[in-house]
Amino acid sequence: MSEVRAGGQFRPLEAGDPTTVASYRLSARLGSGGMGTVYLSYTPGGHPIALKTIRPELSEDPEFRRRFKQEVQAAQRVQGLYTAPVLDHDTEGTQPWLATAYVPGPSLHAAVAEHGALPLNSVLLLLAGVAEALSVIHGAGIVHRDLKPSNVLLAADGPRVIDFGIARAADATALTGTGVSIGTPAFMSPEQAAGKPVTPASDVFALGQVAVFAARGSGAYGDGPSHAVLYRIVHEEPDLSGLADELRFIERCLAKDPADRPSPAEVVALCQEASATPLVQSGSWLPEAIGADITRRVSASADLLAERNQAAAAATSATLPPPPTAPVTQVSSPSVDHGAQTMHAAPTMHSGPVTPPPAGPPSTPYHPQSGPHTVPTGHQAPYPQPGGWQQPYPQGHPRPLPLPPPRNNVGKWIGIGVAAVFGLGLLGSCASIVQSITDSSSGSSSGTSTGSGGSSAESKPKSDPKPVTFKGVNIPADYYVRFADSPPAPVGDGDAPYREDADLYYTTDMIVGKQVGSSSDKVVLLNNSQKGSLETCRSETRYTENVKLGQLSKGLQLCVRTDSGHIGLVTFQGTAPSGDPSDYVSVDITVWRNAEEPVTD
């Protein structure tokens, strides 16, 4: 099912679909499958994301939850050009979910179903891109287990592999009666179909099947009931008729023995050899009709975000109070300088009606009350006087001049006092200057220089930043994390110790062995008796570039001071468990961001 309709609009949410998940507002339905349903949402900054909610029957299984949590943590280590990175998740809530970057393109399955098989150059670029994605996925210790055309999305700049590792979470789960099958029969490897251990070579077998589907529009083992297809996968040779000669190497990917299959890196090299020109991913790697589909999805996502923002703005404006109206103009009471008793030449005009003063003799002062006022018909508007509002005078009677203010001697005595204080201050300043000159002269004559005694108005010390803690951060071999990231996700391409922004890295050097370090060269391994804190990390100066993995045990702490001014307290939790094909260290990190001035060259 395509997520975008013929008119270019996303499919709306259906009855029973949630409208929000955590802090994300769901905008459309992208699709559903055996594991759950995928929705379109947006980050606060307006970037589209694909948010997958897990089916309730899976969520209720404790073993699934445990595996799902492990796989999400592993998937966060995958940082490749041809994968959709994990952006956010919740594995502990009532309904687990996972958010990845949204890829505005059709799946390979949908594109072939609608537009037919891909041309040779597109197949080679597709095959090379997916093989590169598998290299990154396997490097993070993950086997995809369910690589198929619907899990390969076609973007303008190359393919994207999605849902890597999630099938493993359900592989050992009690799913009897749920109707969920782990893996897709037509794209399983022989060992997977036979219930044998699944390895990275199993994904290469699925990659060969995906390539045949892309190039011919049909699978390598035909169609029909699942058990019939699985039998042919295990016992028969693939049908590769109709493939171009340049794609004959795909037969190696479909070898029955996993050891006979090429690695993903070898597949990339085979694709380059098969191409008449160097393979370069560009915006024109796909047929024009599929490119138009991608453009429609990009426009549909932008339009949906604009509609959502307009609706949010309308809802916000509806909750605001209406703007005040502009009633009749009234004259305000004059502004008075109470120190000099000087009235401004003209009164300030304010909007609002006026209330007449109460009845009484003309000399009775009146102070208006706050609130709306009206002027009855036939009354003259009052006029201001220094002592307050006066009653209106009848027509023909001249208006009296303002009364002179009463004499007040208080101001005179205040002025004398201010002058006296000013005079004393001036004398004190002169004395200070003389003393300063004397001290300077004395220092010069003795051949020494005197330092500044400090400002009389010292600036307040900068308060310490609040700590932020991230638990269970897994750093694969030759990857690193940056303390400014939230959460600090592993990044790198094999040269972590040589990256200037490697605040904390894990490397497996062939000569010196496995180490944890920082590009700042300011790492301190705390003693067992020391309590890890910001104060401790600031005071410690026993710096080293890195610490050997053999020196660390669970619970030991490292202080890391970075060149960017962040300070981190790293608590070592251990390494990858026995039997895990990946190599990583697990740590808890507490970061005080901008705790000190950054280092500048």
C-alpha positions, 0 to 999 in steps of 0.5 A: 500500500502506497503512503501517497495517493494518486493526487499527491496526498498522504493517507489520513489517520484511520479510526483507532489510530492514535493522534499523538505518540509521546511528544509527536503529533501524528499527521498521516499513515505511511503503512502497516505490517506484521510488526506494527504501523508506521506514521508520518510526524515532524520534529519541532524543527519541522523535519519529517520522521517515520514513527513505527508503533509496535503491535500490542500482542508483541508489546505484551511479550516480555521477551520481545520487549527485552530483544526490542530494547537491545536491537534499538540500542544496536540500531542507534550505532548504525550511521550510514549513508544508505540507512535511515538513522534511528532518531528517537524511541521508547522501549519501556512504555505501554506501546513501544515505538521507534522513530527514524528519518523519513525517506520521501520515496517509494519502496522498491516493491511499490516502484517495480509494481507500478513502473516495472523493472529498473534499468541496468545502471539503476540496478547496479547503483541500487545493489552497490548502495544496499551492499554498503548499507549492509556493511555498516549494519553488520559493522554494528553487530546487526544482522538484518534478517528481513531484507526485502524489496519493501524494506528498501526505499528509493530516495533521490540520492540513493537507496535506504535500508530500513527495519534492520534488526527489528526482526531479531526482536521477534525471532525468539518471541512466543508469537503462536497465534499472532499471525506474524511470520519472522522473515519473508519466505520469498527472500529467506536464505536456505539456512534461515528457511531450515531454522539454522543460525543466521549470519551476515551472509544470510543478508547477502543471499537476500540481497541477491534476491532483491537484485533479481527482483529489481532487474526482472520484476520477479523473484529468483525462486518463483511465486506460489505458496510459501512452503513451495518457495522455501523448498525451492530456496533450499533444494533448487538453483535460482532462475536467473533467466532474463538478467543482463550479462553484467548481473551474472555475478548475482549468482554468487550471492545466491550460493547455498553455502554461506561461505561461498557468498561474497561479502558486502564490500566485494559486492560493491566492487563487483558492481563497479566492475560490471558498470561501463562507467564509474558508479556515482549516485546522483539525482538522476539515478532512477527512471523519470517516472520514479523521480516524479513519485519522489517529487510528489512525496516531498511536496506532499510532506511540505504541504502537510506540514504547512497545513498543520502549522496553519491549523496550530496558528489558528487554534492559538489565535482562537484562544487569545482574548480579543483586541481592545476596541477604541472608544471615545477619547478622554482627557487624562489628569495632568502629569505632575512632577512631585519634586518641582510641582510643575505641570506639563503644558498639555495633557496626554490623550487616552482612549476611553469615555469620561465620567462627570464629577460628582455634584458639589460646589465648584471648588470641591476637588474630584479624583476620577475612579478607574474603569469605564466612564460616560458623559451624560448629555447636556454636561460640559466635560470637566477641565483639569486643575492642579489640585484635581478635576474641577466642576465645569463652569457655566457658559459665560463664566471665565475659567480661573487660572491655575492656582499657584502651588503652595510653598514648600521648604522641604525641597530646599533642605533636600537640595542642601543635603544632596550638595553636602553629600556630593561635596564629601564624595568629591573630597573622597575621590580626590583623596583616593586619586592622591593615594593612588598616585602616591602608591604608584610613585612608591612602587616605582621608586622601589623597583617593583610593580603593584597589581590591581587591588580588584574592582569595587564592584566585582562581577558575580561568579558564573553559576555551574551548569546543570548536569545531564546524564545519559545511561547505557551509551554503547560506543562501537570500536573506532567510533566516538561520541560528542558531549554536545549531542543529546543523546550522544550517538556514536559517529565516525568512520574508523579514525575516531582517535584522530578526530578533533571533536572526539570527546570520548572514543573507543579504539582497538589499536593493533599495536597498543590494544583497546583503549578509551580516550579523548581528542582533548588528551585530558582524561583522568581515571579516578581512584576508587576513593574519589567521588565523581563530581564537577568539582573533582573533574575540575581539580584533577590534573593527572591528565592522560590521552587514553586509558587501556581497556584492561584498566577499567572495570564496572563502576570505575569513573573517568573525568574528561575535559574537552576543548569545547568547554564541556566536562564529562564524568564517564562511568564504565559499565562493561563491554559487549557480552560474550557471543555478541559479534559486535565490539563495543563499550557501554558507559554512562555519561554525565555532562556539564556543558560549557562548564569552562572556557573553550580552548582556542588555538 
